[in-house]
Structure formats: structure tokens, C-alpha cells
């Protein structure tokens, strides 16, 4: 099975971008002429799951796609081919948006899986990734730069859905595999984070051992954290605090990285959750987001631009 993928950072808030791409019948508005006409069959609204958009490409080809999933909370939708644009089978595509909280911009990713015919291996993976997804993203970026669309009135960042107490994100100006190579070392933060010292794994465990515990000092504080999961496929890991001078309850946290294919950089998300009173959270949530997660992303990026790693 082939997989096509493209991603980009768009210079507009996620609410603004979602208001553009959410319209399942709106391809002619933002694909830069690649789609000339489009209509929803049977007179249905464009946000009715199961509706079919029927459109023509600039080369005259006729394509029909069915909306299979639309999620306003997570800002994503999934669709398949009813009348394919290419000779492929089992085509399933999803477009997702994430807020870049550090800059109030948007990370957009578009992916599809499908089966290519014998002899076509890799052909349509490149066409869909580069010509369709990446090409349309570039057109969308140009439209945003030209028209500077306003954020929809009354738009809410989370729309009642916030996955964790802290969900924060940032772009890192380095290739994702290079960032992950450094970040996946669960005991390696002492080598690139200026506030962390004396970090090591207890019991001489490997840093990629799930259930292993790292012992370190963060400023003047002494902590132990246990690795709960490590995933090289999604470039993510999570951990929990097992020892801390601050009485955190049920603290679980972790980062995940995505490639930004448009410019070969990285989009990172760091989430955290715990149990505390509303009064405590007023202080803990912004402090954790800025002083812990965003600070870690900033320190990590500095590693690639002249700051020598401590060994």
C-alpha cells in the first residue's frame, strides 16, 4: 500500500484556515485553478457526512469524492474516491490542522493511503504527495498571504475539546529525523537543556527502555520520571513523574514530532495533564507551558544553531 503525505506551516490562526478548508465543496476557492468547478450531489450541504463532491480538474478530468468523516473539534476530515482521479484503488485521504500556539499559525498535514497497480509502484505516491497535496497547500498559503483572511467571529480555539491541561506547539527549524534523534534519548536532555543537570537513568537502564526512570535536577528541583511509551513511528514518547518536591498528582506528559515537508523543518507538540485544584492550575498551567514545554523546544532548537551540546 502506498502512502502520500505533505505538510506545511500556514501563516494564519488555525480557526481561519479551518474556515477555508472545512468547506468540502470549496476546492475551487483555494487550489489555485487546479479545480475549476465543484458541486455537492443531490443538493446536500457540504458538511453532511456521506455527501459526494463532484468536480472537474483544469485538465478536464472528472473526480467524485465522498466525505467519510468531519470533525470540527479536531479540525480534520476524511474522504475517499468514488470516481478516482488516478488509476488507484482503496484511496483514503485525511486533511488535519493543528494550532502552532507559539506563533498563532497553523500546521496542516494531508495524507492518503491507496493501492497502486503492478508496475505503477511509487508513481502515484509522488504525484499525490507533490502535485496534489503540496501543490494545493502552496496555493492555500498564497491565498492567505494575498487576502489575509480574518479569524471567523466567535471562533473558539478548542470548541469544547482540549485534550490536556496543556497543549502547546512550536516549529523547530531543523529536519524532523535530526530532532527526533536527539529528543528520543530519554536521558539526554542534560546535553541540550540549559536548566537540566546531572541527568542519568537509574539502575543503569538504557534510555530507550520503557519503564526506565531518569533522575535529574531541573534548576534547584530534584525529579524522577518514568518512561511510559516510546514510539519511533510517530516520533513520540510519554512519561510520568514518580518523585518531585512539588506534590504533582497523576502527572503525565510527553512530546510528539511531525515533519513539515514544505521546508524540511519540524512541528512539535507537547502535552501535559495532572490533577490539581482550579486555584493551583491558574499558576501551574501557564508556568508549565512556558517554563517547561516551550522552554524545552526553544533549547532544543538552539542545539542546531551554534550552541554546543554538553556531553
Residue frames as qw, qx, qy, qz and C-alpha x, y, z in Angstrom:
[[0.000, 0.888, 0.460, 0.000, 0.00, 0.00, 0.00],
 [0.409, 0.395, -0.008, 0.822, 1.31, 3.44, -0.96],
 [0.288, -0.770, -0.413, 0.392, 1.24, 6.44, 1.37],
 [0.317, 0.599, 0.137, 0.722, 1.23, 10.03, 0.16],
 [0.448, -0.706, -0.365, 0.410, 2.00, 12.88, 2.54],
 [0.322, 0.498, 0.007, 0.805, 2.59, 16.63, 2.61],
 [0.400, -0.739, -0.438, 0.319, 2.63, 19.23, 5.37],
 [0.295, 0.536, 0.059, 0.789, 3.15, 22.96, 5.75],
 [0.214, -0.482, -0.463, 0.712, 3.10, 25.85, 8.22],
 [0.115, 0.682, 0.487, 0.533, 0.41, 28.35, 7.21],
 [0.232, 0.023, -0.293, 0.927, 0.71, 31.93, 8.43],
 [0.456, -0.382, -0.181, -0.783, -2.79, 32.29, 9.85],
 [0.442, -0.235, 0.670, -0.549, -4.59, 31.10, 13.01],
 [0.094, 0.046, 0.987, 0.118, -5.98, 27.60, 12.86],
 [0.332, 0.553, 0.615, -0.453, -9.55, 28.89, 13.13],
 [0.327, 0.675, -0.199, -0.631, -9.04, 30.96, 9.98],
 [0.126, 0.335, -0.854, -0.379, -7.54, 28.10, 7.97],
 [0.202, 0.222, 0.942, -0.152, -10.26, 25.71, 9.10],
 [0.393, 0.615, 0.344, -0.591, -12.95, 28.13, 7.93],
 [0.354, 0.585, -0.478, -0.551, -11.44, 27.84, 4.42],
 [0.217, 0.266, -0.915, -0.212, -10.67, 24.13, 4.06],
 [0.360, 0.126, 0.803, -0.458, -13.69, 22.85, 6.00],
 [0.626, 0.477, 0.052, -0.615, -15.95, 23.57, 3.01],
 [0.644, -0.032, 0.739, 0.196, -15.96, 20.20, 1.23],
 [0.551, 0.687, 0.445, 0.163, -17.26, 22.00, -1.86],
 [0.054, -0.967, 0.048, 0.244, -14.68, 24.80, -1.68],
 [0.766, -0.122, 0.355, 0.522, -11.71, 23.41, -3.63],
 [0.470, 0.653, 0.284, 0.521, -12.03, 25.97, -6.48],
 [0.198, -0.970, -0.052, -0.135, -11.59, 28.77, -3.92],
 [0.420, -0.814, 0.397, 0.058, -8.14, 27.75, -2.68],
 [0.855, -0.052, 0.434, 0.278, -6.47, 25.30, -5.08],
 [0.169, -0.610, 0.378, 0.676, -5.10, 27.97, -7.40],
 [0.532, 0.491, -0.344, -0.598, -7.02, 26.94, -10.51],
 [0.016, -0.229, 0.970, 0.086, -6.36, 23.24, -10.18],
 [0.150, 0.449, 0.874, -0.112, -10.07, 22.62, -9.62],
 [0.015, -0.159, -0.340, -0.927, -12.34, 24.59, -11.94],
 [0.574, -0.310, -0.182, -0.736, -15.86, 23.63, -10.88],
 [0.157, -0.002, -0.928, 0.339, -17.36, 21.73, -7.96],
 [0.580, -0.312, -0.109, -0.745, -20.80, 20.82, -6.69],
 [0.286, -0.125, 0.866, -0.391, -22.30, 18.61, -4.00],
 [0.274, -0.136, -0.828, -0.469, -24.52, 15.93, -5.46],
 [0.312, -0.527, -0.789, -0.052, -28.21, 15.63, -4.57],
 [0.145, -0.758, -0.122, -0.624, -28.27, 19.20, -3.25],
 [0.734, -0.520, -0.357, 0.252, -26.82, 18.22, 0.14],
 [0.189, -0.958, 0.212, -0.040, -24.89, 20.63, 2.36],
 [0.567, 0.593, -0.532, 0.211, -21.11, 20.33, 2.19],
 [0.112, -0.448, 0.743, -0.485, -20.86, 19.30, 5.86],
 [0.890, -0.070, 0.131, -0.431, -23.21, 16.32, 5.57],
 [0.294, -0.428, 0.848, 0.104, -21.12, 13.20, 6.17],
 [0.584, 0.273, 0.763, 0.047, -21.70, 10.89, 3.24],
 [0.438, 0.827, 0.087, -0.341, -22.12, 13.69, 0.69],
 [0.748, 0.131, 0.399, 0.513, -20.26, 13.45, -2.63],
 [0.066, 0.798, -0.143, -0.582, -18.41, 16.35, -4.21],
 [0.739, 0.422, 0.437, 0.292, -18.25, 16.20, -7.99],
 [0.057, -0.878, 0.161, 0.447, -15.59, 18.41, -9.54],
 [0.794, 0.559, 0.067, 0.229, -13.50, 18.93, -12.65],
 [0.609, -0.465, 0.186, 0.615, -9.76, 19.45, -12.77],
 [0.130, 0.755, -0.222, -0.603, -8.08, 22.00, -15.00],
 [0.050, -0.290, 0.837, 0.461, -7.14, 19.19, -17.41],
 [0.593, 0.008, -0.399, -0.699, -10.82, 18.27, -17.78],
 [0.354, -0.032, -0.927, 0.121, -10.75, 15.15, -15.62],
 [0.598, -0.484, -0.150, -0.621, -13.91, 14.44, -13.62],
 [0.300, 0.129, -0.827, 0.458, -13.48, 13.35, -9.98],
 [0.622, -0.555, -0.231, -0.502, -16.00, 12.35, -7.33],
 [0.312, 0.204, -0.747, 0.550, -15.10, 12.07, -3.63],
 [0.586, -0.590, -0.486, -0.268, -17.23, 11.05, -0.66],
 [0.140, -0.603, 0.457, -0.638, -16.93, 12.73, 2.77],
 [0.696, -0.156, -0.699, 0.044, -16.49, 9.96, 5.34],
 [0.548, -0.544, -0.442, 0.456, -15.65, 11.94, 8.50],
 [0.131, 0.689, -0.002, 0.713, -15.77, 15.60, 9.55],
 [0.608, -0.509, -0.462, 0.398, -14.58, 16.69, 12.99],
 [0.054, 0.890, 0.044, 0.451, -14.86, 20.37, 13.97],
 [0.635, -0.762, 0.125, 0.029, -13.24, 19.80, 17.35],
 [0.737, -0.323, 0.402, 0.436, -10.09, 18.19, 15.93],
 [0.289, 0.788, -0.212, -0.500, -10.27, 20.14, 12.64],
 [0.154, -0.288, 0.869, 0.371, -9.94, 17.25, 10.23],
 [0.791, 0.306, 0.152, -0.507, -11.90, 15.40, 7.59],
 [0.376, -0.211, 0.863, 0.261, -11.53, 12.13, 5.68],
 [0.681, 0.494, 0.007, -0.541, -12.76, 11.20, 2.22],
 [0.603, -0.086, 0.738, 0.290, -12.38, 8.54, -0.46],
 [0.156, 0.243, -0.574, -0.767, -12.60, 8.26, -4.23],
 [0.673, 0.364, 0.535, -0.358, -15.93, 7.40, -5.82],
 [0.740, 0.648, 0.098, 0.151, -14.66, 8.31, -9.29],
 [0.686, -0.486, 0.118, 0.527, -10.87, 8.38, -8.99],
 [0.202, 0.918, -0.215, -0.266, -8.51, 10.99, -10.39],
 [0.111, 0.593, -0.787, -0.128, -5.84, 8.29, -10.82],
 [0.822, 0.038, -0.508, -0.257, -5.90, 4.55, -11.54],
 [0.094, 0.284, -0.809, 0.506, -5.56, 3.54, -7.88],
 [0.611, -0.413, -0.615, -0.279, -7.73, 1.51, -5.51],
 [0.629, -0.549, -0.482, 0.265, -8.78, 1.81, -1.85],
 [0.281, 0.424, -0.112, 0.854, -7.91, 5.51, -1.76],
 [0.459, -0.767, -0.440, 0.085, -8.45, 7.09, 1.66],
 [0.381, 0.413, -0.137, 0.816, -7.29, 10.64, 2.46],
 [0.412, -0.771, -0.427, 0.230, -7.36, 12.88, 5.54],
 [0.262, 0.600, -0.097, 0.750, -6.58, 16.58, 5.96],
 [0.575, -0.633, -0.434, 0.283, -5.78, 17.78, 9.52],
 [0.143, 0.760, -0.134, 0.619, -4.97, 21.12, 11.11],
 [0.655, -0.464, -0.419, 0.425, -3.17, 21.83, 14.38],
 [0.056, -0.991, 0.001, -0.124, -2.55, 25.21, 16.04],
 [0.638, 0.223, -0.321, 0.664, 1.03, 26.39, 16.37],
 [0.395, -0.835, -0.372, 0.087, 0.46, 28.00, 19.76],
 [0.563, -0.389, 0.015, 0.729, 3.88, 29.68, 19.91],
 [0.151, -0.115, 0.333, 0.924, 3.20, 31.85, 16.83],
 [0.482, 0.481, 0.441, -0.584, -0.61, 31.55, 16.39],
 [0.370, 0.404, -0.600, -0.583, -0.11, 29.92, 13.00],
 [0.900, 0.069, 0.198, -0.383, -1.27, 26.55, 11.63],
 [0.163, -0.344, 0.894, 0.238, 0.37, 23.22, 10.94],
 [0.797, 0.302, 0.041, -0.522, -1.51, 21.43, 8.16],
 [0.221, -0.297, 0.903, 0.219, -0.94, 17.85, 7.07],
 [0.775, 0.326, -0.080, -0.536, -2.57, 15.90, 4.24],
 [0.198, -0.342, 0.914, 0.094, -2.11, 12.18, 3.85],
 [0.826, 0.212, -0.093, -0.513, -3.57, 9.34, 1.82],
 [0.407, -0.261, 0.871, 0.086, -3.18, 5.59, 1.52],
 [0.766, 0.447, -0.021, -0.462, -4.03, 3.60, -1.61],
 [0.763, -0.077, 0.598, 0.234, -3.06, 0.61, -3.72],
 [0.268, 0.665, -0.423, -0.554, -1.17, 1.12, -6.97],
 [0.935, 0.312, 0.003, -0.169, -1.34, -1.28, -9.89],
 [0.815, -0.220, 0.345, 0.411, 1.64, -3.57, -10.60],
 [0.571, 0.378, 0.283, 0.671, 4.20, -1.55, -12.50],
 [0.023, -0.828, -0.148, -0.540, 2.98, 1.75, -11.01],
 [0.694, -0.526, -0.340, 0.356, 4.71, 1.35, -7.64],
 [0.435, -0.419, -0.074, 0.794, 5.68, 4.80, -6.35],
 [0.202, 0.350, 0.448, 0.798, 4.31, 6.68, -9.36],
 [0.264, -0.711, -0.411, -0.505, 1.11, 8.00, -7.84],
 [0.610, -0.595, -0.318, 0.417, 2.59, 8.31, -4.37],
 [0.402, -0.159, 0.094, 0.897, 4.84, 11.05, -5.77],
 [0.025, -0.437, -0.468, -0.768, 2.07, 12.67, -7.83],
 [0.449, -0.732, -0.484, -0.169, -0.38, 12.82, -4.92],
 [0.599, -0.527, -0.222, 0.561, 2.27, 13.97, -2.40],
 [0.374, -0.222, 0.166, 0.885, 3.93, 16.63, -4.57],
 [0.008, -0.244, -0.496, -0.833, 1.42, 17.75, -7.19],
 [0.395, -0.615, -0.582, -0.356, -1.87, 17.37, -5.33],
 [0.573, -0.687, -0.378, 0.239, -1.21, 17.83, -1.62],
 [0.490, -0.373, 0.007, 0.788, 1.93, 20.00, -1.60],
 [0.173, 0.276, 0.430, 0.842, 0.79, 21.94, -4.66],
 [0.293, -0.717, -0.504, -0.383, -2.61, 22.75, -3.18],
 [0.560, -0.644, -0.283, 0.438, -1.02, 23.71, 0.14],
 [0.392, -0.111, 0.159, 0.899, 1.20, 26.21, -1.69],
 [0.065, -0.495, -0.488, -0.716, -1.89, 27.67, -3.36],
 [0.479, -0.741, -0.470, -0.020, -3.60, 27.92, 0.02],
 [0.550, -0.455, -0.121, 0.690, -0.56, 29.65, 1.53],
 [0.231, 0.138, 0.312, 0.911, -0.52, 32.14, -1.37],
 [0.246, -0.655, -0.536, -0.472, -4.22, 32.84, -0.92],
 [0.549, -0.701, -0.362, 0.276, -3.73, 33.51, 2.79],
 [0.480, -0.268, 0.052, 0.834, -0.76, 35.80, 2.13],
 [0.100, 0.297, 0.432, 0.846, -2.69, 37.74, -0.51],
 [0.354, -0.606, -0.471, -0.534, -6.10, 38.09, 1.14],
 [0.099, 0.191, -0.636, 0.741, -5.10, 37.96, 4.84],
 [0.508, -0.468, -0.579, -0.432, -8.46, 36.45, 5.84],
 [0.311, -0.506, 0.404, -0.696, -9.81, 37.41, 9.25],
 [0.033, -0.015, -0.955, 0.294, -10.45, 34.95, 12.04],
 [0.327, -0.481, -0.674, -0.457, -14.14, 33.93, 11.99],
 [0.313, -0.468, 0.243, -0.790, -16.20, 35.87, 14.52],
 [0.790, -0.339, 0.209, -0.467, -16.87, 33.84, 17.64],
 [0.811, 0.267, -0.518, 0.050, -14.36, 31.13, 16.73],
 [0.674, -0.654, 0.308, -0.155, -13.08, 29.14, 19.69],
 [0.122, 0.629, -0.766, -0.053, -9.65, 27.57, 19.86],
 [0.101, -0.156, 0.974, -0.127, -10.78, 24.29, 21.39],
 [0.582, -0.111, -0.409, -0.694, -14.56, 24.26, 20.77],
 [0.812, -0.360, 0.171, -0.425, -15.09, 22.34, 23.98],
 [0.983, 0.044, -0.072, 0.161, -12.32, 19.87, 23.14],
 [0.066, 0.824, -0.531, 0.185, -8.98, 20.32, 24.82],
 [0.861, 0.068, -0.503, 0.009, -7.10, 17.05, 25.07],
 [0.669, -0.180, -0.462, 0.554, -4.92, 18.01, 28.04],
 [0.285, -0.854, -0.233, 0.367, -4.49, 20.79, 30.56],
 [0.075, -0.739, 0.370, 0.558, -1.54, 21.94, 28.49],
 [0.751, 0.406, 0.444, 0.271, -1.40, 21.51, 24.71],
 [0.023, -0.886, 0.194, 0.420, 1.36, 23.64, 23.29],
 [0.833, 0.335, 0.324, 0.298, 3.24, 23.59, 20.00],
 [0.108, -0.837, 0.301, 0.443, 6.12, 25.13, 18.11],
 [0.824, 0.551, -0.098, 0.088, 8.09, 24.84, 14.90],
 [0.617, -0.590, 0.383, 0.352, 11.75, 23.83, 15.07],
 [0.499, 0.790, -0.257, -0.246, 13.99, 24.85, 12.19],
 [0.122, -0.468, 0.868, 0.112, 15.66, 21.50, 11.68],
 [0.574, 0.063, -0.697, -0.426, 14.73, 18.22, 9.93],
 [0.779, -0.404, 0.046, -0.478, 12.39, 16.03, 11.96],
 [0.946, -0.009, -0.290, 0.142, 14.66, 12.97, 11.97],
 [0.434, 0.396, -0.421, 0.690, 17.55, 15.05, 13.29],
 [0.377, -0.493, 0.250, -0.743, 15.36, 16.50, 16.05],
 [0.912, -0.253, -0.093, -0.310, 13.97, 13.09, 16.97],
 [0.785, 0.225, -0.462, 0.347, 17.44, 11.53, 17.12],
 [0.153, 0.355, -0.488, 0.782, 18.30, 13.94, 19.93],
 [0.509, -0.338, 0.150, -0.777, 14.92, 14.07, 21.61],
 [0.875, -0.133, -0.380, -0.270, 14.22, 10.33, 21.85],
 [0.530, 0.163, -0.656, 0.512, 17.15, 9.89, 24.24],
 [0.520, -0.727, -0.397, -0.209, 15.15, 9.90, 27.47],
 [0.661, -0.608, -0.096, 0.429, 18.28, 10.67, 29.50],
 [0.601, 0.239, 0.204, 0.735, 19.78, 13.11, 27.02],
 [0.009, -0.928, -0.285, -0.239, 18.16, 16.42, 27.97],
 [0.548, -0.739, 0.076, 0.384, 21.12, 17.26, 30.16],
 [0.603, -0.031, 0.412, 0.683, 23.11, 17.55, 26.93],
 [0.194, 0.402, 0.434, 0.783, 20.98, 20.26, 25.35],
 [0.315, -0.813, -0.391, -0.293, 18.76, 21.87, 28.00],
 [0.257, 0.549, -0.373, 0.702, 20.46, 24.64, 29.98],
 [0.502, -0.524, 0.260, -0.637, 18.33, 24.17, 33.11],
 [0.971, -0.168, -0.034, -0.167, 18.81, 20.39, 33.43],
 [0.129, 0.676, -0.703, 0.179, 21.85, 18.86, 35.10],
 [0.228, -0.304, 0.888, -0.260, 23.04, 15.50, 36.36],
 [0.823, 0.161, 0.029, -0.544, 20.54, 13.53, 34.29],
 [0.127, 0.327, -0.930, -0.107, 21.00, 9.77, 34.18],
 [0.766, -0.166, -0.448, -0.431, 18.98, 6.55, 34.12],
 [0.574, -0.491, 0.537, -0.375, 18.54, 4.75, 37.40],
 [0.858, -0.099, 0.502, -0.051, 19.76, 1.15, 37.71],
 [0.195, -0.433, 0.661, 0.581, 21.92, 1.78, 34.62],
 [0.595, 0.492, 0.632, -0.072, 18.93, 1.10, 32.39],
 [0.334, 0.205, 0.498, 0.773, 19.03, 2.09, 28.72],
 [0.151, 0.290, 0.157, -0.932, 17.30, 5.37, 27.91],
 [0.495, 0.063, -0.491, -0.714, 15.01, 3.60, 25.42],
 [0.231, -0.155, -0.948, 0.153, 13.74, 1.08, 27.99],
 [0.471, -0.492, -0.262, -0.684, 10.04, 1.61, 28.64],
 [0.758, -0.589, -0.280, -0.010, 9.56, 1.61, 32.45],
 [0.636, 0.073, -0.241, 0.729, 13.07, 3.05, 32.88],
 [0.271, -0.913, -0.276, 0.128, 13.39, 6.03, 35.26],
 [0.488, 0.514, -0.119, 0.695, 15.51, 9.12, 34.69],
 [0.508, -0.701, -0.294, 0.405, 16.93, 11.02, 37.66],
 [0.430, 0.434, 0.112, 0.783, 17.85, 14.69, 37.24],
 [0.181, -0.559, -0.341, 0.734, 17.90, 18.24, 38.58],
 [0.213, 0.683, 0.459, 0.527, 15.73, 20.88, 36.91],
 [0.110, -0.796, 0.130, -0.581, 17.01, 24.16, 38.29],
 [0.164, -0.452, 0.694, -0.536, 17.05, 23.60, 42.04],
 [0.824, -0.087, 0.225, -0.512, 14.44, 20.82, 41.89],
 [0.107, -0.305, 0.942, 0.090, 15.20, 17.09, 42.01],
 [0.772, 0.198, 0.041, -0.603, 12.92, 14.82, 39.92],
 [0.312, -0.095, 0.926, 0.187, 12.43, 11.22, 38.83],
 [0.634, 0.375, -0.054, -0.674, 10.38, 10.48, 35.70],
 [0.581, -0.020, 0.812, 0.055, 9.34, 7.09, 34.31],
 [0.228, 0.255, -0.601, -0.722, 9.16, 6.41, 30.55],
 [0.635, 0.208, 0.560, -0.490, 5.65, 5.14, 29.76],
 [0.785, 0.465, 0.403, 0.073, 5.82, 4.74, 25.99],
 [0.156, -0.596, 0.467, 0.634, 8.30, 5.35, 23.17],
 [0.704, 0.523, 0.477, -0.044, 7.19, 5.29, 19.51],
 [0.338, -0.338, 0.470, 0.742, 9.65, 5.72, 16.64],
 [0.260, 0.463, 0.723, 0.442, 6.82, 5.61, 14.10],
 [0.053, -0.898, -0.389, -0.201, 5.00, 8.68, 15.44],
 [0.413, 0.376, -0.297, 0.775, 8.17, 10.17, 16.95],
 [0.468, -0.646, 0.005, -0.604, 6.64, 10.47, 20.40],
 [0.483, -0.062, -0.788, 0.377, 7.09, 9.42, 23.99],
 [0.469, -0.703, -0.111, -0.523, 5.32, 9.98, 27.30],
 [0.449, 0.119, -0.690, 0.555, 6.38, 9.88, 30.91],
 [0.515, -0.754, -0.318, -0.253, 5.11, 10.37, 34.44],
 [0.004, 0.660, -0.505, 0.557, 6.63, 12.00, 37.49],
 [0.790, -0.273, -0.546, 0.052, 7.45, 9.49, 40.23],
 [0.578, -0.479, -0.304, 0.586, 9.42, 11.80, 42.52],
 [0.206, 0.613, 0.141, 0.750, 9.23, 15.57, 42.85],
 [0.203, -0.130, -0.514, 0.824, 9.46, 18.23, 45.55],
 [0.435, 0.030, -0.026, -0.899, 6.19, 19.71, 44.22],
 [0.437, 0.090, 0.853, -0.270, 3.30, 17.33, 45.02],
 [0.432, 0.218, -0.503, -0.716, 2.14, 16.64, 41.42],
 [0.624, 0.082, 0.703, -0.331, -0.74, 14.18, 41.26],
 [0.714, 0.402, 0.570, 0.054, -1.07, 11.85, 38.25],
 [0.135, 0.799, -0.291, -0.509, 1.27, 13.99, 36.14],
 [0.738, 0.181, 0.571, 0.312, 1.64, 12.54, 32.62],
 [0.187, 0.848, -0.156, -0.471, 3.35, 14.39, 29.79],
 [0.682, -0.052, 0.585, 0.436, 5.14, 13.94, 26.51],
 [0.186, 0.612, -0.287, -0.713, 6.09, 15.38, 23.09],
 [0.733, 0.350, 0.564, 0.150, 5.36, 14.34, 19.53],
 [0.096, -0.539, 0.388, 0.741, 7.07, 15.49, 16.32],
 [0.695, 0.581, 0.420, -0.048, 5.82, 15.82, 12.74],
 [0.480, -0.039, 0.396, 0.782, 7.77, 16.58, 9.54],
 [0.313, 0.787, 0.143, -0.512, 6.98, 19.85, 7.76],
 [0.735, 0.196, 0.504, 0.408, 7.60, 18.68, 4.21],
 [0.338, 0.917, 0.186, 0.106, 7.22, 22.16, 2.68],
 [0.153, 0.892, -0.355, 0.235, 10.54, 23.35, 4.12],
 [0.770, 0.126, -0.561, 0.278, 12.09, 20.26, 5.78],
 [0.097, -0.443, 0.513, -0.729, 11.55, 21.51, 9.33],
 [0.304, -0.204, -0.905, 0.215, 9.72, 20.11, 12.36],
 [0.469, -0.505, -0.087, -0.719, 6.39, 20.71, 14.07],
 [0.345, 0.008, -0.848, 0.402, 6.34, 19.67, 17.72],
 [0.563, -0.571, -0.197, -0.564, 3.52, 19.30, 20.22],
 [0.264, 0.117, -0.800, 0.525, 3.98, 18.85, 23.97],
 [0.578, -0.520, -0.335, -0.531, 1.05, 17.91, 26.19],
 [0.183, 0.152, -0.770, 0.591, 0.69, 17.59, 29.93],
 [0.606, -0.493, -0.355, -0.513, -2.04, 16.53, 32.32],
 [0.278, 0.071, -0.760, 0.583, -2.33, 16.22, 36.08],
 [0.400, -0.693, -0.589, -0.113, -4.73, 16.58, 39.00],
 [0.273, -0.041, -0.329, 0.903, -4.80, 19.89, 40.88],
 [0.069, 0.696, 0.566, -0.437, -7.29, 22.39, 42.23],
 [0.369, 0.813, 0.325, 0.313, -8.56, 25.20, 39.97],
 [0.231, -0.962, 0.116, 0.083, -6.68, 27.67, 42.14],
 [0.616, -0.447, 0.511, 0.400, -3.41, 25.78, 41.67],
 [0.638, 0.381, 0.544, 0.389, -3.99, 25.37, 37.92],
 [0.172, 0.978, 0.119, -0.021, -4.22, 29.14, 37.46],
 [0.216, -0.831, 0.479, 0.185, -0.50, 29.19, 38.21],
 [0.645, -0.229, 0.700, 0.203, 0.58, 25.70, 37.08],
 [0.701, 0.546, 0.449, 0.093, -0.86, 25.69, 33.56],
 [0.379, 0.917, -0.101, 0.074, 0.85, 28.83, 32.16],
 [0.331, -0.757, 0.561, 0.055, 4.03, 28.13, 34.11],
 [0.734, -0.072, 0.660, 0.141, 4.28, 24.58, 32.77],
 [0.667, 0.678, 0.294, 0.092, 3.51, 25.61, 29.20],
 [0.280, 0.931, -0.187, 0.138, 6.06, 28.42, 29.02],
 [0.260, -0.776, 0.563, -0.114, 8.78, 27.46, 31.50],
 [0.669, -0.203, 0.715, 0.022, 8.83, 23.73, 30.82],
 [0.727, 0.388, 0.552, 0.128, 7.48, 22.73, 27.39],
 [0.441, 0.891, 0.048, 0.099, 8.09, 25.84, 25.29],
 [0.238, -0.841, 0.480, 0.075, 11.44, 26.34, 27.01],
 [0.712, -0.173, 0.656, 0.183, 12.42, 22.77, 26.11],
 [0.674, 0.618, 0.365, 0.175, 11.50, 23.31, 22.44],
 [0.168, 0.971, -0.161, 0.050, 13.50, 26.56, 22.37],
 [0.452, -0.659, 0.592, 0.109, 16.53, 24.93, 23.99],
 [0.780, 0.125, 0.588, 0.175, 16.29, 22.04, 21.56],
 [0.558, 0.799, 0.176, 0.140, 16.23, 24.36, 18.55],
 [0.081, -0.932, 0.350, 0.036, 19.26, 26.27, 19.84],
 [0.752, -0.300, 0.553, 0.198, 21.14, 22.99, 19.72],
 [0.718, 0.429, 0.445, 0.320, 21.06, 23.21, 15.91],
 [0.304, 0.879, 0.092, 0.356, 22.25, 26.82, 15.67],
 [0.323, 0.684, -0.386, 0.528, 25.63, 27.12, 17.28],
 [0.561, -0.621, 0.375, -0.399, 25.01, 26.07, 20.87],
 [0.383, 0.364, -0.846, 0.072, 27.45, 23.33, 21.73],
 [0.833, -0.364, -0.301, -0.289, 25.90, 20.33, 23.40],
 [0.323, -0.619, 0.645, -0.310, 27.18, 19.37, 26.80],
 [0.761, 0.137, -0.621, -0.125, 28.34, 15.77, 26.90]]
